Amino acid sequence: MVDYSVKGQVALLEVNNPPVNALSTAVRTGLRDGIAKASKDPKVKAIIICGKGQTFPAGADIREFGQPPRAPWLIEVGDSIEASLKPVVAAIHGTCLGGGLEVSLFCHYRIAVKSARVGFPEVNLGLLPGAAGTQRLPRLVGLPVALDMITSGRHVTALDAKKYGILDELVAGDLINAAIKYAMSVVGKPLMERRLRYKQVPGADKAREVCEAAMAQVKRKYKGYEAPVECVRAVRASVDLPYADGIRMESELFKQLNASGQARAQQYAFFAERTVSRWSMPNGSYRTAKALPVKTTAVLGAGTMGTGIAVCLLSAGLPVILLEQNEKLLQNGLRTIKALMEGSVKLGKVPMEVAQKATTLLKPTLNYEDLKDVDLVIEAVFENLKLKREVFGKLDKICKPSALLCSNTSTLDIDLAATSRPDKVAGMHFFAPAYHMRLLENIYGTKTSFMVEEGANPYEIDQIMEDLGMPMGPFKVRDLSGIDIGWRITQEVAKSLGTTITKETKYLGGERYCGIGDDLYEKGRHGRKTGLGFYKYEKKGGKISTPDPDALDIIEAYRQRRGIVKCKISSQEVIERQMYSSINEGFKILEEGICTRPEDIDISWLYGFTFPKYLGGPMFYASRIGLQKVYERICYYHENFPLKQRDCKDLRRRGSSTSGVYTMYPALGVVINSYCDMTTDGGGWTWVFWEVAVDAATRCCWRSPPFFYGYVEVYGYVEVCRLCRGNDNLHLLLSNGESEMRFDMEDFNNNTRYLQYTTFTVGNETSRYLATLSGPSGNVGT
Ligand SMILES: CCCCCCCCCCCCC/C=C/C(=O)SCCNC(=O)CCNC(=O)[C@H](O)C(C)(C)COP(=O)(O)OP(=O)(O)OC[C@H]1O[C@@H](n2cnc3c(N)ncnc32)[C@H](O)[C@@H]1OP(=O)(O)O
């Protein structure tokens, strides 16, 4: 895992753990042993740490976070690197991330090729840099840059890293040769000043203001997420505490976060995102499919979606022919594309040179003939079946036979686009804003205005969902995507069902129909584009939304017309009705075979609707709540409201299982049958977190009283976490009828509130144990 060699007077420690050289136990051991060996070898004057293959270590091995921790700890390895009496140089290429960057910060020098990137993405996994990163980076670059990098998780280019002082030198040509030369040039120089632990954080006198501002910013920007908040706390400790105490605090916070449900959810999302790219269909899979080359593209329609799609393609460096039906619409579209490109450059999302090149790659036209040689056409005209069929007819005649003809339709059946090449016709549904959202897909939505019809205020609903971590509430999203688009879609749906929508329509296709959108549409309130929708905007196409009493009047008039008595809807109900209907729909999608795995649905939500990652996605969220509860609440809403929730047999079967053991799809984990319930004692809550895993990567978290008695299904290990105060000795007894295992938990003799966890290895077979957790109660409590 770490290849050791000596080149002249320099020892080379090459991490060799493809694909990303993650710092697994074996790699950590290899690094520790390599440093020891090089230190003892009198021939060796300097040491280089680098990565074999495509990258410097891109971090700790994320899969190990779900397993019992194993020595050597990364921080111990780092300490041995820093203590080396021979200079250690990190030679960086590829992505030097997380634990990889921490290793490099223990080295005395860091050099990199220009294409390298560095960063601390732990926050995206619900964690903080836990191997001294929060204490060492601020000492090197100061608080503002450290806080920004650690709380955002962004990757920094080598050029910027050099500017910040993270890198000592950028090198061209062969990295290893350059590193050997560099290492020999620093032999004999004093190492003390290169050891970051002894440095003071620059600008420490401003620490309070800077950290308070950062805290306020992360609470605003990452609502509901725990990790960014703890990142700021840990970084602040680099100024407030001596190095060793700062490390202790970082470690406690790391463990606390790692034991949290949010870290579980975010790590699940990381692997789910990679799992969904391994698609498979009856006629092939990612292993057998060969990508068609796409060198030229065309977009039909220069409205909101068409321009967004064009920006997306241009940003990827693809030439785009933009087609509209008249000069005025075309010019409007070109202006929008220019403004979007400029905005993306300002936000740092698109490099200036890409935006400049885009102007040469964009060709406007009114003529279908110009599309004859393109490889890919994406149609984004109005959501009108007749119009779309006409467009596809023309494209079929004009475009070369190998061209892919795609539709950005969100609702229409792609098979209705009659062409002579059905194998080259596909739905390509972008999510708005198309140049920003990473998902390209079709997915069921929820009928979000139900609740407004009954009495909820759209602004309150948006606020509740935004507080949960959604970047925009459902009504802001409707304004963004266009109320007119929603109107057109429902008109088309009605037509395809052979009916028409009137002021009296209450059901459409067997589902409850809400006409508030129609009333807004008729009053010209089409959303952001007209400056008025559910909200009022500062201008047409503006982004700053304010609640609008006129919109509330329209909604109230609608209720009166329908004789609906306004009622109060609680926040809990808003969340349940939004989330549980999506969960139900998710199960339906699985049942119908539209998707094969819950990860497909979760990733669609994470990237299509920017669902908060700390909840993992609706399906993961359901597994955390318990399918029985979700199912019961869906039944309750189904019975108590005229909601036509489509009943999902799969969820019913899983949710109403009488065994009390809720098995779900394996990836979501959790098999537990226990009598866990939170109880209170005189001193307040005592928290004991039981984690029982189906497999190491997918644990779920359960809370139980300190005196736990019940059966657990165990595979691999049990992990008990608790927040406690005072001395106590708890022990856990596991018995499966044949053998018994007793585990004594460590003594706690610290009066502070902290989280401790202990892991017990109980074998590799799935078996049923009677588990008893007992001990003195007097001094347990929070
Ligand atoms: C007494 C008890 C004491 C306990 C001590 C307590 C304290 C403990 C302290 C612990 C301290 C640890 C501190 C360190 C933390 C970290 O480092 S967290 C990890 C940080 N790094 C990341 O988050 C990087 C994640 N990876 C990526 O962003 C990308 O993979 C990439 C590196 C940018 C490469 O991208 P790309 O080329 O597109 O490839 P991918 O498809 O994404 O990945 C390829 C395969 O590699 C797998 N993978 C990637 N990264 C990791 C990883 N870090 N660990 C494990 N596996 C990884 C990825 O899943 C892909 O595999 P497949 O899914 O099989 O395709």
The ligand as an SDF file (V2000), in Angstrom:
LIG
                    3D

 65 67  0  0  0  0  0  0  0  0999 V2000
   -9.9760    5.7670   20.6230 C   0  0  0  0  0  0  0  0  0  0  0  0
  -10.6330    6.0830   19.3020 C   0  0  0  0  0  0  0  0  0  0  0  0
   -9.9300    7.1550   18.5750 C   0  0  0  0  0  0  0  0  0  0  0  0
  -10.6590    7.5100   17.3230 C   0  0  0  0  0  0  0  0  0  0  0  0
  -10.0310    8.6430   16.6470 C   0  0  0  0  0  0  0  0  0  0  0  0
  -11.0260    9.7050   16.3830 C   0  0  0  0  0  0  0  0  0  0  0  0
  -10.5620   10.6780   15.4610 C   0  0  0  0  0  0  0  0  0  0  0  0
  -10.6290   10.0920   14.1010 C   0  0  0  0  0  0  0  0  0  0  0  0
  -10.0240   11.0170   13.1920 C   0  0  0  0  0  0  0  0  0  0  0  0
  -10.1670   10.5000   11.8130 C   0  0  0  0  0  0  0  0  0  0  0  0
   -9.5560   11.5030   10.9690 C   0  0  0  0  0  0  0  0  0  0  0  0
   -9.8220   11.2830    9.5740 C   0  0  0  0  0  0  0  0  0  0  0  0
   -9.6510   12.5860    8.9080 C   0  0  0  0  0  0  0  0  0  0  0  0
   -9.8270   12.4750    7.4550 C   0  0  0  0  0  0  0  0  0  0  0  0
  -11.0460   12.5390    6.9140 C   0  0  0  0  0  0  0  0  0  0  0  0
  -11.1630   12.4350    5.4680 C   0  0  0  0  0  0  0  0  0  0  0  0
  -10.2220   12.4500    4.7370 O   0  0  0  0  0  0  0  0  0  0  0  0
  -12.7190   12.2870    4.8730 S   0  0  0  0  0  0  0  0  0  0  0  0
  -12.5110   12.0560    3.1520 C   0  0  0  0  0  0  0  0  0  0  0  0
  -12.1750   13.3010    2.4710 C   0  0  0  0  0  0  0  0  0  0  0  0
  -12.0890   13.0890    1.0380 N   0  0  0  0  0  0  0  0  0  0  0  0
  -13.1530   13.1370    0.2610 C   0  0  0  0  0  0  0  0  0  0  0  0
  -14.2440   13.3920    0.6760 O   0  0  0  0  0  0  0  0  0  0  0  0
  -12.9030   12.8560   -1.1870 C   0  0  0  0  0  0  0  0  0  0  0  0
  -13.9840   12.0110   -1.7370 C   0  0  0  0  0  0  0  0  0  0  0  0
  -13.7390   11.6690   -3.1190 N   0  0  0  0  0  0  0  0  0  0  0  0
  -13.9660   12.5100   -4.1180 C   0  0  0  0  0  0  0  0  0  0  0  0
  -14.3450   13.6460   -3.9660 O   0  0  0  0  0  0  0  0  0  0  0  0
  -13.7550   11.9710   -5.4910 C   0  0  0  0  0  0  0  0  0  0  0  0
  -13.8060   10.5870   -5.4310 O   0  0  0  0  0  0  0  0  0  0  0  0
  -12.3860   12.3900   -6.1140 C   0  0  0  0  0  0  0  0  0  0  0  0
  -11.2300   12.0510   -5.2070 C   0  0  0  0  0  0  0  0  0  0  0  0
  -12.3910   13.8910   -6.4050 C   0  0  0  0  0  0  0  0  0  0  0  0
  -12.1710   11.6030   -7.4350 C   0  0  0  0  0  0  0  0  0  0  0  0
  -13.3060   11.8180   -8.2560 O   0  0  0  0  0  0  0  0  0  0  0  0
  -13.5240   10.8990   -9.5540 P   0  0  0  0  0  0  0  0  0  0  0  0
  -12.2710   10.8000  -10.3100 O   0  0  0  0  0  0  0  0  0  0  0  0
  -14.7480   11.4360  -10.2320 O   0  0  0  0  0  0  0  0  0  0  0  0
  -13.7920    9.4390   -9.0020 O   0  0  0  0  0  0  0  0  0  0  0  0
  -15.0150    8.8840   -8.1580 P   0  0  0  0  0  0  0  0  0  0  0  0
  -15.9150    8.1480   -9.0650 O   0  0  0  0  0  0  0  0  0  0  0  0
  -15.6020    9.9220   -7.3250 O   0  0  0  0  0  0  0  0  0  0  0  0
  -14.2610    7.8510   -7.1790 O   0  0  0  0  0  0  0  0  0  0  0  0
  -13.6080    6.6980   -7.6890 C   0  0  0  0  0  0  0  0  0  0  0  0
  -13.8210    5.5660   -6.7140 C   0  0  0  0  0  0  0  0  0  0  0  0
  -13.1370    5.8790   -5.4960 O   0  0  0  0  0  0  0  0  0  0  0  0
  -14.0340    5.8050   -4.3820 C   0  0  0  0  0  0  0  0  0  0  0  0
  -13.6230    6.8130   -3.4320 N   0  0  0  0  0  0  0  0  0  0  0  0
  -13.3410    8.0870   -3.6920 C   0  0  0  0  0  0  0  0  0  0  0  0
  -12.9340    8.7110   -2.5920 N   0  0  0  0  0  0  0  0  0  0  0  0
  -12.9400    7.7920   -1.6030 C   0  0  0  0  0  0  0  0  0  0  0  0
  -12.5770    7.8310   -0.2190 C   0  0  0  0  0  0  0  0  0  0  0  0
  -12.1070    8.9200    0.3510 N   0  0  0  0  0  0  0  0  0  0  0  0
  -12.7230    6.6910    0.4720 N   0  0  0  0  0  0  0  0  0  0  0  0
  -13.1790    5.5470   -0.0890 C   0  0  0  0  0  0  0  0  0  0  0  0
  -13.5060    5.4490   -1.4130 N   0  0  0  0  0  0  0  0  0  0  0  0
  -13.3870    6.5670   -2.1430 C   0  0  0  0  0  0  0  0  0  0  0  0
  -15.3850    6.0890   -4.9890 C   0  0  0  0  0  0  0  0  0  0  0  0
  -16.4070    5.5750   -4.1980 O   0  0  0  0  0  0  0  0  0  0  0  0
  -15.2720    5.3840   -6.3250 C   0  0  0  0  0  0  0  0  0  0  0  0
  -15.4300    4.0110   -6.1150 O   0  0  0  0  0  0  0  0  0  0  0  0
  -16.7000    3.2480   -6.6670 P   0  0  0  0  0  0  0  0  0  0  0  0
  -17.8500    3.8160   -5.9140 O   0  0  0  0  0  0  0  0  0  0  0  0
  -16.4400    1.8310   -6.3600 O   0  0  0  0  0  0  0  0  0  0  0  0
  -16.7540    3.5790   -8.1260 O   0  0  0  0  0  0  0  0  0  0  0  0
  1  2  1  0
  2  3  1  0
  3  4  1  0
  4  5  1  0
  5  6  1  0
  6  7  1  0
  7  8  1  0
  8  9  1  0
  9 10  1  0
 10 11  1  0
 11 12  1  0
 12 13  1  0
 13 14  1  0
 14 15  2  0
 15 16  1  0
 16 17  2  0
 16 18  1  0
 18 19  1  0
 19 20  1  0
 20 21  1  0
 21 22  1  0
 22 23  2  0
 22 24  1  0
 24 25  1  0
 25 26  1  0
 26 27  1  0
 27 28  2  0
 27 29  1  0
 29 30  1  0
 29 31  1  0
 31 32  1  0
 31 33  1  0
 31 34  1  0
 34 35  1  0
 35 36  1  0
 36 37  2  0
 36 38  1  0
 36 39  1  0
 39 40  1  0
 40 41  2  0
 40 42  1  0
 40 43  1  0
 43 44  1  0
 44 45  1  0
 45 46  1  0
 45 60  1  0
 46 47  1  0
 47 48  1  0
 47 58  1  0
 48 49  1  0
 48 57  1  0
 49 50  2  0
 50 51  1  0
 51 52  1  0
 51 57  2  0
 52 53  1  0
 52 54  2  0
 54 55  1  0
 55 56  2  0
 56 57  1  0
 58 59  1  0
 58 60  1  0
 60 61  1  0
 61 62  1  0
 62 63  2  0
 62 64  1  0
 62 65  1  0
M  END
$$$$
